[in-house]
Amino acid sequence: MNKDEKKSKYCKKDLIILALIFIIVILFLVIIWAMATKSNEQFYAEFSFAATISSIILSIIAIGMSIAGSARMELIYNRAENEVVEITNVRKDIKTLIGKITKKIDAIKSDTDQIRSCVIAINDTNKYVITETPENSGKGKILNNEDIEIQGKPFGTERQEGE
C-alpha cells in the first residue's frame, strides 16, 4: 500500500468520524433545546425549524462528500486509463521483439543449415576425392588428404598452420 492509498484511507475514516461527531452534537443540542422549551407553545415551530436547519447542514455535508468522492474516482479512472495505455504499449513492444527474435532465429537456422551442408560437403571431400585420369578412365581413383596438394601444401595442413 503506497502513501496515497494510506492517506486516502485515513482521510475517509477521519471524515466519517467527523460527520458522526457533528451529527451527535447537533442532536444533543436539539434535545437540550427541546427540553428547555417544552412548556413553550412555540416549541413545535422551533423544533421544525431546527430540523430544517439540520437537514440543510446534512445536505451540504452530503454534497461535499459527493464532490470529494467524484474527484477521487476521476483520479482513479485517470490512473487506470494511463495503465491501460502503458500495458498496450508494452504488448506492442513485446510483439515487435518477438517478431525480431523470430526473424533472427530463422536466419540462424538457415545459416546453421548452410554450415551443416558445407561441413558435410567438406567431410565428403576429405574422405573421397575422385579424379579422372587417362590411366583410370571411367574407374576413378580414391585419394587421401596426403595425395592432394593445394598451393604446394598437402590438403588439410593449411588449417593447422592458420590456427
DSSP file with accessible surface (Angstrom, degrees, kcal/mol):
  #  RESIDUE AA STRUCTURE BP1 BP2  ACC     N-H-->O    O-->H-N    N-H-->O    O-->H-N    TCO  KAPPA ALPHA  PHI   PSI    X-CA   Y-CA   Z-CA
    1    1 A M              0   0  142      0, 0.0     2,-0.0     0, 0.0     0, 0.0   0.000 360.0 360.0 360.0 123.9    0.0    0.0    0.0
    2    2 A N     >  -     0   0   81      1,-0.1     4,-2.1     4,-0.0     5,-0.2  -0.253 360.0 -94.9 -85.6 178.3    1.6    3.3   -1.0
    3    3 A K  H  > S+     0   0  182      1,-0.2     4,-2.9     2,-0.2     5,-0.2   0.880 121.2  54.4 -62.6 -40.0    1.4    6.7    0.8
    4    4 A D  H  > S+     0   0   86      1,-0.2     4,-2.6     2,-0.2    -1,-0.2   0.911 109.4  47.4 -63.7 -41.1   -1.5    8.0   -1.3
    5    5 A E  H  > S+     0   0   99      2,-0.2     4,-2.4     1,-0.2    -1,-0.2   0.907 113.8  47.4 -67.1 -41.1   -3.7    4.9   -0.5
    6    6 A K  H  X S+     0   0  103     -4,-2.1     4,-2.6     2,-0.2     5,-0.2   0.935 113.5  48.2 -63.8 -44.2   -2.9    5.1    3.2
    7    7 A K  H  X S+     0   0  140     -4,-2.9     4,-2.6     1,-0.2    -2,-0.2   0.922 112.7  48.2 -61.9 -43.6   -3.6    8.9    3.2
    8    8 A S  H  X S+     0   0   44     -4,-2.6     4,-2.2    -5,-0.2    -1,-0.2   0.904 111.2  50.9 -63.7 -41.1   -6.9    8.3    1.4
    9    9 A K  H  X S+     0   0   97     -4,-2.4     4,-2.0     2,-0.2    -2,-0.2   0.934 113.9  43.6 -63.5 -45.6   -7.9    5.5    3.8
   10   10 A Y  H  X S+     0   0  131     -4,-2.6     4,-2.7     1,-0.2     5,-0.2   0.883 112.2  52.9 -69.3 -37.8   -7.2    7.7    6.8
   11   11 A C  H  X S+     0   0   65     -4,-2.6     4,-2.4    -5,-0.2    -1,-0.2   0.905 109.0  50.3 -63.4 -39.3   -8.9   10.7    5.3
   12   12 A K  H  X S+     0   0  116     -4,-2.2     4,-2.2     2,-0.2    -2,-0.2   0.938 112.6  45.9 -65.4 -44.6  -12.0    8.7    4.6
   13   13 A K  H  X S+     0   0  108     -4,-2.0     4,-2.6     1,-0.2     5,-0.2   0.925 113.3  49.8 -63.8 -43.8  -12.1    7.4    8.2
   14   14 A D  H  X S+     0   0   99     -4,-2.7     4,-2.6     1,-0.2    -1,-0.2   0.896 109.9  51.1 -62.3 -40.2  -11.5   10.8    9.7
   15   15 A L  H  X S+     0   0   65     -4,-2.4     4,-2.3    -5,-0.2    -1,-0.2   0.913 111.3  47.4 -65.4 -40.9  -14.2   12.3    7.5
   16   16 A I  H  X S+     0   0   85     -4,-2.2     4,-2.5     2,-0.2    -2,-0.2   0.932 113.3  47.8 -66.6 -44.8  -16.8    9.7    8.6
   17   17 A I  H  X S+     0   0   94     -4,-2.6     4,-2.6     1,-0.2     5,-0.2   0.928 111.9  50.4 -62.6 -42.2  -15.8   10.1   12.3
   18   18 A L  H  X S+     0   0  113     -4,-2.6     4,-2.5     1,-0.2    -2,-0.2   0.917 110.6  49.4 -62.0 -41.6  -16.1   13.9   12.0
   19   19 A A  H  X S+     0   0   20     -4,-2.3     4,-2.5     2,-0.2    -1,-0.2   0.916 111.1  49.3 -65.3 -42.2  -19.5   13.7   10.4
   20   20 A L  H  X S+     0   0   98     -4,-2.5     4,-2.6     2,-0.2    -2,-0.2   0.921 111.8  48.4 -64.0 -42.0  -20.8   11.3   13.1
   21   21 A I  H  X S+     0   0   93     -4,-2.6     4,-2.6     2,-0.2     5,-0.2   0.930 111.2  50.9 -62.8 -42.4  -19.5   13.6   15.8
   22   22 A F  H  X S+     0   0   80     -4,-2.5     4,-2.4    -5,-0.2    -2,-0.2   0.922 111.2  47.7 -61.6 -43.6  -21.1   16.6   14.1
   23   23 A I  H  X S+     0   0   60     -4,-2.5     4,-2.7     2,-0.2     5,-0.2   0.923 112.0  49.6 -65.0 -43.6  -24.5   14.8   13.9
   24   24 A I  H  X S+     0   0  112     -4,-2.6     4,-2.7     1,-0.2    -2,-0.2   0.924 111.1  49.5 -63.0 -41.7  -24.3   13.7   17.6
   25   25 A V  H  X S+     0   0   69     -4,-2.6     4,-2.7     2,-0.2    -1,-0.2   0.932 111.9  48.3 -63.5 -43.5  -23.5   17.2   18.7
   26   26 A I  H  X S+     0   0   28     -4,-2.4     4,-2.6    -5,-0.2    -2,-0.2   0.931 112.8  47.6 -64.0 -44.7  -26.4   18.7   16.7
   27   27 A L  H  X S+     0   0  100     -4,-2.7     4,-2.6     2,-0.2    -2,-0.2   0.916 111.8  51.0 -62.7 -40.6  -28.8   16.0   18.0
   28   28 A F  H  X S+     0   0  127     -4,-2.7     4,-2.5    -5,-0.2     5,-0.2   0.924 111.2  47.6 -61.4 -45.1  -27.6   16.7   21.6
   29   29 A L  H  X S+     0   0  103     -4,-2.7     4,-2.6     1,-0.2    -2,-0.2   0.900 111.7  50.7 -63.9 -38.8  -28.1   20.5   21.1
   30   30 A V  H  X S+     0   0   23     -4,-2.6     4,-2.7    -5,-0.2    -2,-0.2   0.920 111.0  48.3 -65.9 -42.5  -31.6   19.9   19.7
   31   31 A I  H  X S+     0   0   99     -4,-2.6     4,-2.5     2,-0.2     5,-0.2   0.938 113.2  47.0 -64.6 -45.9  -32.6   17.7   22.6
   32   32 A I  H  X S+     0   0   81     -4,-2.5     4,-2.0     1,-0.2    -2,-0.2   0.934 114.1  48.0 -60.3 -44.1  -31.3   20.2   25.2
   33   33 A W  H  X S+     0   0   86     -4,-2.6     4,-1.5    -5,-0.2    -1,-0.2   0.902 110.7  51.4 -65.0 -38.4  -33.0   23.0   23.4
   34   34 A A  H  < S+     0   0   16     -4,-2.7    -2,-0.2     1,-0.2    -1,-0.2   0.905 110.2  48.9 -66.1 -39.6  -36.3   21.0   23.2
   35   35 A M  H >< S+     0   0  127     -4,-2.5     3,-0.8     1,-0.2     4,-0.2   0.870 109.8  52.0 -68.9 -34.2  -36.2   20.2   26.9
   36   36 A A  H 3< S+     0   0   78     -4,-2.0     3,-0.2     1,-0.2    -1,-0.2   0.813 118.7  36.2 -71.5 -27.4  -35.6   23.8   27.8
   37   37 A T  T >< S+     0   0   23     -4,-1.5     3,-1.0    -5,-0.2     6,-0.3   0.153  79.7 113.6-112.9  22.4  -38.5   25.0   25.7
   38   38 A K  T <  S+     0   0  158     -3,-0.8    -1,-0.1     1,-0.3    -2,-0.1   0.802  79.2  49.9 -69.1 -25.6  -41.0   22.1   26.3
   39   39 A S  T 3  S+     0   0  112     -3,-0.2     2,-0.3    -4,-0.2    -1,-0.3   0.639  93.7  95.9 -84.9 -10.7  -43.5   24.3   28.1
   40   40 A N  S X  S-     0   0   67     -3,-1.0     3,-1.1     1,-0.1     4,-0.2  -0.554  71.1-142.9 -82.3 142.2  -43.4   26.9   25.4
   41   41 A E  T >  S+     0   0  167     -2,-0.3     3,-0.6     1,-0.2     4,-0.4   0.779 100.2  60.9 -74.0 -25.2  -46.1   26.9   22.7
   42   42 A Q  T 3> S+     0   0  119      1,-0.2     4,-2.7     2,-0.1     5,-0.3   0.478  76.4  98.9 -81.6   1.0  -43.6   27.9   20.1
   43   43 A F  H <> S+     0   0   28     -3,-1.1     4,-3.1    -6,-0.3     5,-0.2   0.910  80.2  49.4 -55.6 -46.1  -41.6   24.7   20.7
   44   44 A Y  H <> S+     0   0  175     -3,-0.6     4,-2.2    -4,-0.2    -1,-0.2   0.890 112.0  48.0 -65.6 -36.6  -43.1   22.8   17.8
   45   45 A A  H  > S+     0   0   69     -4,-0.4     4,-2.1     2,-0.2    -1,-0.2   0.926 114.9  45.2 -67.8 -43.3  -42.4   25.6   15.4
   46   46 A E  H  X S+     0   0   53     -4,-2.7     4,-2.8     2,-0.2    -2,-0.2   0.874 111.2  53.3 -68.3 -36.8  -38.9   26.0   16.6
   47   47 A F  H  X S+     0   0   90     -4,-3.1     4,-2.5    -5,-0.3    -1,-0.2   0.914 108.9  49.6 -63.6 -41.4  -38.3   22.2   16.6
   48   48 A S  H  X S+     0   0   71     -4,-2.2     4,-2.2    -5,-0.2    -1,-0.2   0.905 110.8  49.9 -61.4 -42.2  -39.5   22.1   13.0
   49   49 A F  H  X S+     0   0  134     -4,-2.1     4,-2.6     2,-0.2    -2,-0.2   0.923 110.5  49.6 -64.1 -42.5  -37.1   25.0   12.2
   50   50 A A  H  X S+     0   0   14     -4,-2.8     4,-2.7     1,-0.2    -2,-0.2   0.901 110.0  51.3 -63.8 -39.2  -34.2   23.1   13.9
   51   51 A A  H  X S+     0   0   48     -4,-2.5     4,-2.5     2,-0.2    -1,-0.2   0.902 109.9  49.8 -64.3 -39.7  -35.0   20.0   12.0
   52   52 A T  H  X S+     0   0   68     -4,-2.2     4,-2.3     2,-0.2    -2,-0.2   0.931 111.4  48.0 -63.5 -46.1  -35.0   22.0    8.7
   53   53 A I  H  X S+     0   0   67     -4,-2.6     4,-2.6     1,-0.2    -2,-0.2   0.923 111.8  50.9 -61.1 -43.1  -31.6   23.6    9.6
   54   54 A S  H  X S+     0   0   25     -4,-2.7     4,-2.7     1,-0.2    -2,-0.2   0.914 110.0  48.9 -61.5 -43.2  -30.2   20.1   10.5
   55   55 A S  H  X S+     0   0   59     -4,-2.5     4,-2.2     2,-0.2    -1,-0.2   0.888 110.5  51.3 -66.9 -35.7  -31.4   18.7    7.2
   56   56 A I  H  X S+     0   0   86     -4,-2.3     4,-2.3     2,-0.2    -2,-0.2   0.940 111.5  47.4 -64.5 -44.4  -29.8   21.6    5.3
   57   57 A I  H  X S+     0   0   51     -4,-2.6     4,-2.4     1,-0.2    -2,-0.2   0.934 112.3  49.4 -62.6 -44.4  -26.5   21.1    7.1
   58   58 A L  H  X S+     0   0   74     -4,-2.7     4,-2.5     1,-0.2    -1,-0.2   0.880 109.5  52.6 -63.6 -36.0  -26.6   17.3    6.4
   59   59 A S  H  X S+     0   0   66     -4,-2.2     4,-2.6     2,-0.2    -1,-0.2   0.915 108.0  50.5 -64.9 -42.4  -27.3   18.0    2.7
   60   60 A I  H  X S+     0   0  109     -4,-2.3     4,-2.5     2,-0.2    -2,-0.2   0.923 110.9  49.4 -62.3 -42.0  -24.3   20.3    2.5
   61   61 A I  H  X S+     0   0   49     -4,-2.4     4,-2.6     1,-0.2    -2,-0.2   0.931 111.1  49.9 -61.6 -43.9  -22.1   17.6    4.1
   62   62 A A  H  X S+     0   0   51     -4,-2.5     4,-2.3     2,-0.2    -2,-0.2   0.907 110.4  49.5 -63.1 -40.8  -23.5   15.0    1.6
   63   63 A I  H  X S+     0   0  105     -4,-2.6     4,-2.5     2,-0.2    -1,-0.2   0.931 111.1  49.9 -63.6 -43.9  -22.8   17.3   -1.4
   64   64 A G  H  X S+     0   0   39     -4,-2.5     4,-2.5     1,-0.2    -2,-0.2   0.921 111.1  48.7 -60.9 -42.1  -19.3   17.9   -0.1
   65   65 A M  H  X S+     0   0   78     -4,-2.6     4,-2.6     1,-0.2    -1,-0.2   0.887 110.2  52.0 -66.7 -36.3  -18.7   14.2    0.3
   66   66 A S  H  X S+     0   0   83     -4,-2.3     4,-2.5     2,-0.2    -2,-0.2   0.918 110.4  47.7 -65.0 -42.9  -20.1   13.5   -3.2
   67   67 A I  H  X S+     0   0  109     -4,-2.5     4,-2.1     2,-0.2    -2,-0.2   0.934 113.6  47.4 -64.3 -44.2  -17.7   16.1   -4.7
   68   68 A A  H  X S+     0   0   35     -4,-2.5     4,-2.1     1,-0.2    -2,-0.2   0.914 113.3  49.2 -64.0 -40.4  -14.7   14.7   -2.9
   69   69 A G  H  X S+     0   0   24     -4,-2.6     4,-2.5     1,-0.2    -2,-0.2   0.899 110.0  49.9 -66.1 -40.0  -15.7   11.1   -3.9
   70   70 A S  H  X S+     0   0   69     -4,-2.5     4,-2.4     2,-0.2    -1,-0.2   0.887 109.0  52.6 -68.8 -34.1  -16.1   12.1   -7.6
   71   71 A A  H  X S+     0   0   57     -4,-2.1     4,-2.1     2,-0.2    -2,-0.2   0.930 111.4  46.6 -65.8 -41.8  -12.7   13.8   -7.6
   72   72 A R  H  X S+     0   0   76     -4,-2.1     4,-2.5     1,-0.2    -2,-0.2   0.902 111.6  51.2 -64.8 -41.4  -11.1   10.6   -6.2
   73   73 A M  H  X S+     0   0  122     -4,-2.5     4,-2.7     2,-0.2    -1,-0.2   0.894 109.0  50.8 -63.6 -39.5  -13.0    8.5   -8.7
   74   74 A E  H  X S+     0   0  126     -4,-2.4     4,-2.6     2,-0.2    -1,-0.2   0.915 110.1  50.3 -65.2 -39.7  -11.7   10.7  -11.5
   75   75 A L  H  X S+     0   0   86     -4,-2.1     4,-2.3     2,-0.2    -2,-0.2   0.937 112.5  46.4 -62.7 -45.4   -8.2   10.3  -10.2
   76   76 A I  H  X S+     0   0   94     -4,-2.5     4,-2.6     1,-0.2    -2,-0.2   0.914 111.8  51.6 -63.9 -41.8   -8.5    6.5  -10.1
   77   77 A Y  H  X S+     0   0  143     -4,-2.7     4,-2.7     1,-0.2    -2,-0.2   0.926 110.0  48.9 -61.9 -44.3  -10.0    6.5  -13.5
   78   78 A N  H  X S+     0   0   63     -4,-2.6     4,-2.4     2,-0.2    -1,-0.2   0.901 111.5  49.6 -63.5 -41.3   -7.2    8.5  -15.0
   79   79 A R  H  X S+     0   0  101     -4,-2.3     4,-2.2     2,-0.2    -1,-0.2   0.928 112.3  47.5 -62.2 -45.7   -4.6    6.3  -13.3
   80   80 A A  H  X S+     0   0   51     -4,-2.6     4,-2.3     1,-0.2    -2,-0.2   0.905 111.0  51.6 -62.9 -40.4   -6.3    3.2  -14.7
   81   81 A E  H  X S+     0   0   87     -4,-2.7     4,-2.1     1,-0.2    -1,-0.2   0.917 109.8  49.3 -63.5 -42.4   -6.5    4.7  -18.2
   82   82 A N  H  X S+     0   0  100     -4,-2.4     4,-2.4     1,-0.2    -1,-0.2   0.889 110.0  51.6 -63.1 -39.6   -2.8    5.5  -18.1
   83   83 A E  H  X S+     0   0  102     -4,-2.2     4,-2.8     2,-0.2     5,-0.2   0.898 107.9  52.2 -64.8 -39.4   -2.0    1.9  -17.0
   84   84 A V  H  X S+     0   0   89     -4,-2.3     4,-2.5     2,-0.2    -2,-0.2   0.930 110.7  47.5 -62.7 -43.4   -4.1    0.6  -19.9
   85   85 A V  H  X S+     0   0   78     -4,-2.1     4,-2.4     2,-0.2    -2,-0.2   0.932 113.1  48.6 -62.8 -43.9   -2.2    2.7  -22.4
   86   86 A E  H  X S+     0   0  113     -4,-2.4     4,-2.4     2,-0.2    -2,-0.2   0.922 111.6  48.8 -64.0 -42.7    1.1    1.6  -20.9
   87   87 A I  H  X S+     0   0   97     -4,-2.8     4,-2.6     1,-0.2    -1,-0.2   0.911 110.3  51.9 -64.3 -39.9    0.2   -2.1  -20.9
   88   88 A T  H  X S+     0   0   55     -4,-2.5     4,-2.3    -5,-0.2    -2,-0.2   0.926 110.3  48.6 -62.7 -42.6   -0.9   -1.7  -24.6
   89   89 A N  H  X S+     0   0   79     -4,-2.4     4,-2.5     2,-0.2    -2,-0.2   0.905 111.0  50.2 -63.6 -40.9    2.4   -0.1  -25.5
   90   90 A V  H  X S+     0   0   69     -4,-2.4     4,-2.7     2,-0.2    -2,-0.2   0.918 109.2  51.6 -64.5 -41.2    4.3   -2.9  -23.7
   91   91 A R  H  X S+     0   0  143     -4,-2.6     4,-2.6     2,-0.2    -2,-0.2   0.920 110.4  48.8 -61.7 -42.0    2.3   -5.5  -25.5
   92   92 A K  H  X S+     0   0  125     -4,-2.3     4,-2.5     2,-0.2    -1,-0.2   0.925 111.6  49.3 -63.1 -43.2    3.2   -3.9  -28.8
   93   93 A D  H  X S+     0   0   99     -4,-2.5     4,-2.7     1,-0.2    -2,-0.2   0.907 110.9  50.0 -62.1 -41.8    6.8   -3.7  -27.9
   94   94 A I  H  X S+     0   0   87     -4,-2.7     4,-2.8     2,-0.2    -2,-0.2   0.923 110.5  49.5 -63.8 -43.6    6.8   -7.4  -26.9
   95   95 A K  H  X S+     0   0  137     -4,-2.6     4,-2.3     2,-0.2    -2,-0.2   0.915 111.8  49.1 -62.0 -41.2    5.1   -8.4  -30.2
   96   96 A T  H  X S+     0   0   75     -4,-2.5     4,-2.4     2,-0.2    -2,-0.2   0.936 112.6  47.5 -62.7 -45.4    7.7   -6.4  -32.1
   97   97 A L  H  X S+     0   0   98     -4,-2.7     4,-2.9     2,-0.2     5,-0.2   0.894 110.1  52.3 -63.6 -39.8   10.6   -8.0  -30.2
   98   98 A I  H  X S+     0   0   97     -4,-2.8     4,-2.7     2,-0.2    -1,-0.2   0.918 109.7  49.9 -62.5 -41.8    9.1  -11.5  -30.7
   99   99 A G  H  X S+     0   0   32     -4,-2.3     4,-2.3     2,-0.2    -2,-0.2   0.930 112.6  46.4 -61.3 -44.8    8.9  -10.8  -34.5
  100  100 A K  H  X S+     0   0  128     -4,-2.4     4,-2.4     2,-0.2    -2,-0.2   0.918 113.3  48.8 -63.8 -43.5   12.6   -9.6  -34.5
  101  101 A I  H  X S+     0   0   96     -4,-2.9     4,-2.8     2,-0.2    -2,-0.2   0.913 110.0  52.0 -63.9 -40.8   13.7  -12.6  -32.4
  102  102 A T  H  X S+     0   0   66     -4,-2.7     4,-2.7     1,-0.2    -1,-0.2   0.919 110.0  48.9 -62.0 -42.7   11.8  -15.0  -34.7
  103  103 A K  H  X S+     0   0  159     -4,-2.3     4,-2.4     2,-0.2    -1,-0.2   0.916 112.2  48.6 -62.6 -42.9   13.5  -13.5  -37.8
  104  104 A K  H  X S+     0   0  146     -4,-2.4     4,-2.7     2,-0.2    -2,-0.2   0.918 111.5  49.4 -63.0 -42.8   16.9  -13.8  -36.1
  105  105 A I  H  X S+     0   0   77     -4,-2.8     4,-2.9     2,-0.2    -2,-0.2   0.918 111.2  49.5 -63.2 -43.0   16.2  -17.4  -35.1
  106  106 A D  H  X S+     0   0   87     -4,-2.7     4,-2.6     2,-0.2    -1,-0.2   0.913 111.7  49.1 -61.9 -41.2   15.1  -18.2  -38.7
  107  107 A A  H  X S+     0   0   47     -4,-2.4     4,-2.9     2,-0.2    -2,-0.2   0.916 111.9  48.7 -64.5 -41.8   18.3  -16.6  -40.0
  108  108 A I  H  X S+     0   0  102     -4,-2.7     4,-3.0     2,-0.2    -2,-0.2   0.918 111.4  49.8 -64.2 -41.9   20.4  -18.6  -37.6
  109  109 A K  H  X S+     0   0  122     -4,-2.9     4,-2.6     2,-0.2    -2,-0.2   0.922 112.0  48.1 -61.6 -44.1   18.6  -21.8  -38.6
  110  110 A S  H  X S+     0   0   55     -4,-2.6     4,-2.4     2,-0.2    -2,-0.2   0.932 113.5  46.7 -61.9 -46.0   19.2  -21.0  -42.2
  111  111 A D  H  X S+     0   0   83     -4,-2.9     4,-2.9     1,-0.2    -2,-0.2   0.902 111.8  51.8 -62.7 -40.3   22.9  -20.2  -41.5
  112  112 A T  H  X S+     0   0   57     -4,-3.0     4,-3.0     2,-0.2    -2,-0.2   0.912 109.2  49.6 -62.8 -42.8   23.1  -23.4  -39.5
  113  113 A D  H  X S+     0   0   89     -4,-2.6     4,-2.4     2,-0.2    -1,-0.2   0.913 112.3  48.0 -62.2 -41.7   21.7  -25.5  -42.4
  114  114 A Q  H  X S+     0   0  116     -4,-2.4     4,-2.4     2,-0.2    -2,-0.2   0.921 113.1  47.4 -65.1 -42.9   24.1  -23.9  -44.8
  115  115 A I  H  X S+     0   0  109     -4,-2.9     4,-2.9     2,-0.2     5,-0.2   0.927 111.0  52.0 -63.3 -42.9   27.0  -24.5  -42.4
  116  116 A R  H  X S+     0   0  138     -4,-3.0     4,-2.6     1,-0.2    -2,-0.2   0.923 110.0  49.1 -60.1 -42.7   25.9  -28.1  -41.9
  117  117 A S  H  X S+     0   0   76     -4,-2.4     4,-2.5     1,-0.2    -1,-0.2   0.917 112.1  48.3 -62.6 -43.0   25.7  -28.6  -45.7
  118  118 A C  H  X S+     0   0   74     -4,-2.4     4,-2.8     2,-0.2    -2,-0.2   0.913 111.2  50.0 -64.7 -41.7   29.2  -27.1  -46.1
  119  119 A V  H  X S+     0   0   68     -4,-2.9     4,-3.1     2,-0.2     5,-0.2   0.927 111.6  48.4 -63.3 -43.3   30.6  -29.4  -43.3
  120  120 A I  H  X S+     0   0   88     -4,-2.6     4,-2.8    -5,-0.2     5,-0.2   0.938 112.7  48.3 -62.1 -43.5   29.0  -32.4  -44.9
  121  121 A A  H  X S+     0   0   51     -4,-2.5     4,-2.5     2,-0.2    -2,-0.2   0.916 113.1  47.6 -64.3 -41.1   30.5  -31.4  -48.3
  122  122 A I  H  X S+     0   0   69     -4,-2.8     4,-2.9     2,-0.2    -2,-0.2   0.929 112.4  49.2 -65.6 -44.0   33.9  -30.9  -46.7
  123  123 A N  H  X S+     0   0   76     -4,-3.1     4,-1.9     1,-0.2    -2,-0.2   0.914 112.1  48.3 -61.7 -42.9   33.8  -34.2  -44.9
  124  124 A D  H  X S+     0   0   86     -4,-2.8     4,-2.6    -5,-0.2    -1,-0.2   0.909 112.7  48.8 -63.1 -40.3   32.8  -35.9  -48.1
  125  125 A T  H  < S+     0   0   70     -4,-2.5    -2,-0.2     1,-0.2    -1,-0.2   0.905 109.8  51.9 -66.5 -39.5   35.6  -34.2  -49.9
  126  126 A N  H  < S+     0   0   42     -4,-2.9    19,-0.2     1,-0.2    -1,-0.2   0.859 115.4  41.9 -65.1 -34.6   38.1  -35.2  -47.2
  127  127 A K  H  < S+     0   0  126     -4,-1.9     2,-0.5     1,-0.3    -2,-0.2   0.923 125.6  19.7 -78.7 -49.1   37.0  -38.8  -47.4
  128  128 A Y     <  +     0   0  144     -4,-2.6     2,-0.5    -5,-0.2    -1,-0.3  -0.963  53.9 174.7-133.2 117.4   36.7  -39.3  -51.2
  129  129 A V  E     -A  143   0A  30     14,-0.5    14,-1.1    -2,-0.5     2,-0.5  -0.982  17.4-163.1-118.0 115.3   38.2  -37.3  -53.9
  130  130 A I  E     -A  142   0A 119     -2,-0.5     2,-0.4    12,-0.2    12,-0.2  -0.875  10.1-178.3-102.7 125.3   37.6  -38.9  -57.3
  131  131 A T  E     -A  141   0A  47     10,-0.8    10,-0.8    -2,-0.5     2,-0.6  -0.929  22.7-133.0-122.6 150.8   39.7  -37.8  -60.2
  132  132 A E        +     0   0  128     -2,-0.4     5,-0.1     8,-0.2     3,-0.0  -0.897  32.7 165.6-101.6 121.7   39.6  -38.8  -63.8
  133  133 A T        -     0   0   44     -2,-0.6     3,-0.2     1,-0.1     7,-0.2  -0.916  50.2-109.3-127.7 162.3   42.9  -39.6  -65.4
  134  134 A P  S >  S+     0   0  127      0, 0.0     3,-0.8     0, 0.0    -1,-0.1   0.862 117.7  55.6 -61.3 -27.5   43.8  -41.3  -68.6
  135  135 A E  T 3  S+     0   0  178      1,-0.2    -3,-0.0    -3,-0.0     0, 0.0   0.881 116.7  32.1 -74.2 -37.1   45.0  -44.3  -66.6
  136  136 A N  T >> S+     0   0   19     -3,-0.2     3,-2.2     3,-0.0     4,-2.1  -0.083  83.0 173.3-111.6  39.2   41.8  -44.9  -64.6
  137  137 A S  T <4 S-     0   0   92     -3,-0.8    -5,-0.1     1,-0.3     0, 0.0  -0.213  73.1  -1.4 -53.3 120.7   39.4  -43.7  -67.3
  138  138 A G  T 34 S+     0   0   66      1,-0.1    -1,-0.3    -5,-0.1    -6,-0.0   0.199 125.3  72.5  85.5 -18.9   35.9  -44.5  -66.1
  139  139 A K  T <4 S-     0   0  183     -3,-2.2    -2,-0.2     0, 0.0    -1,-0.1   0.841  82.3-152.8 -94.8 -42.1   37.0  -46.1  -62.8
  140  140 A G     <  -     0   0   19     -4,-2.1     2,-0.4    -7,-0.2    -8,-0.2   0.096  11.5-109.9  81.1 157.8   38.2  -43.1  -60.8
  141  141 A K  E     -A  131   0A 115    -10,-0.8   -10,-0.8   -12,-0.1     2,-0.6  -0.990  16.8-134.6-128.5 133.9   40.8  -43.1  -58.1
  142  142 A I  E     -A  130   0A 107     -2,-0.4     2,-0.3   -12,-0.2   -12,-0.2  -0.773  28.0-165.6 -89.7 123.3   40.2  -42.6  -54.4
  143  143 A L  E     -A  129   0A  21    -14,-1.1   -14,-0.5    -2,-0.6     2,-0.2  -0.822  11.3-138.4-111.1 149.9   42.7  -40.2  -53.0
  144  144 A N    >>  -     0   0   90     -2,-0.3     3,-1.1   -16,-0.1     4,-0.6  -0.533  37.1 -98.0 -92.8 172.7   43.6  -39.5  -49.4
  145  145 A N  G >4 S+     0   0   46      1,-0.3    10,-1.0   -19,-0.2     3,-0.9   0.852 124.2  57.3 -59.8 -35.1   44.3  -36.0  -48.0
  146  146 A E  G 34 S+     0   0  139      1,-0.2    -1,-0.3     8,-0.2    10,-0.0   0.779 100.1  58.4 -68.6 -25.7   48.0  -36.6  -48.3
  147  147 A D  G <4 S+     0   0   93     -3,-1.1     2,-0.5     7,-0.1    -1,-0.2   0.673  95.3  75.9 -77.3 -16.2   47.7  -37.3  -52.0
  148  148 A I    <<  -     0   0   34     -3,-0.9     7,-2.7    -4,-0.6     2,-0.5  -0.817  63.8-164.0-102.9 131.9   46.1  -33.8  -52.7
  149  149 A E  E     -B  154   0B 139     -2,-0.5     2,-0.5     5,-0.2    -3,-0.0  -0.959   4.1-169.0-115.6 132.0   48.2  -30.7  -52.8
  150  150 A I  E >  S-B  153   0B  70      3,-3.1     3,-1.8    -2,-0.5     8,-0.0  -0.988  79.3 -17.7-119.3 121.0   46.7  -27.2  -52.6
  151  151 A Q  T 3  S-     0   0  190     -2,-0.5    -1,-0.2     1,-0.3     0, 0.0   0.900 129.4 -52.2  50.1  41.7   49.1  -24.4  -53.4
  152  152 A G  T 3  S+     0   0   60      1,-0.2    -1,-0.3    -3,-0.0    -3,-0.0   0.524 120.3 100.7  81.9   2.9   52.1  -26.7  -52.9
  153  153 A K  E <  S-B  150   0B  91     -3,-1.8    -3,-3.1     1,-0.0    -1,-0.2  -0.933  81.9 -98.8-118.6 148.2   51.0  -28.0  -49.4
  154  154 A P  E >   -B  149   0B  57      0, 0.0     3,-1.6     0, 0.0     4,-0.4  -0.325  52.2 -93.3 -62.5 144.9   49.2  -31.2  -48.6
  155  155 A F  T 3  S+     0   0   38     -7,-2.7    -7,-0.1   -10,-1.0    -6,-0.0  -0.318 109.7  25.0 -61.6 134.7   45.4  -30.9  -48.2
  156  156 A G  T 3> S+     0   0   26     -3,-0.1     4,-0.6   -10,-0.0    -1,-0.2   0.222  97.1  91.6  97.4 -14.0   44.3  -30.3  -44.6
  157  157 A T  H <>  +     0   0   37     -3,-1.6     4,-1.7     1,-0.2     5,-0.2   0.736  69.9  71.5 -85.5 -21.3   47.6  -28.8  -43.4
  158  158 A E  H  > S+     0   0   79     -4,-0.4     4,-1.6     1,-0.2    -1,-0.2   0.838  95.6  53.9 -66.2 -28.2   46.6  -25.2  -44.1
  159  159 A R  H  > S+     0   0  145      2,-0.2     4,-1.3     1,-0.2    -1,-0.2   0.930 106.1  50.7 -69.2 -45.4   44.2  -25.2  -41.2
  160  160 A Q  H  < S+     0   0  144     -4,-0.6    -2,-0.2     1,-0.2    -1,-0.2   0.890 111.5  47.9 -63.2 -37.1   46.7  -26.4  -38.7
  161  161 A E  H  < S+     0   0  125     -4,-1.7    -1,-0.2     1,-0.2    -2,-0.2   0.864 111.9  50.3 -72.5 -32.9   49.1  -23.7  -39.6
  162  162 A G  H  <        0   0   70     -4,-1.6    -1,-0.2    -5,-0.2    -2,-0.2   0.694 360.0 360.0 -78.1 -20.6   46.4  -20.9  -39.5
  163  163 A E     <        0   0  184     -4,-1.3    -3,-0.0    -3,-0.2    -4,-0.0  -0.390 360.0 360.0 -81.7 360.0   45.1  -21.8  -36.1
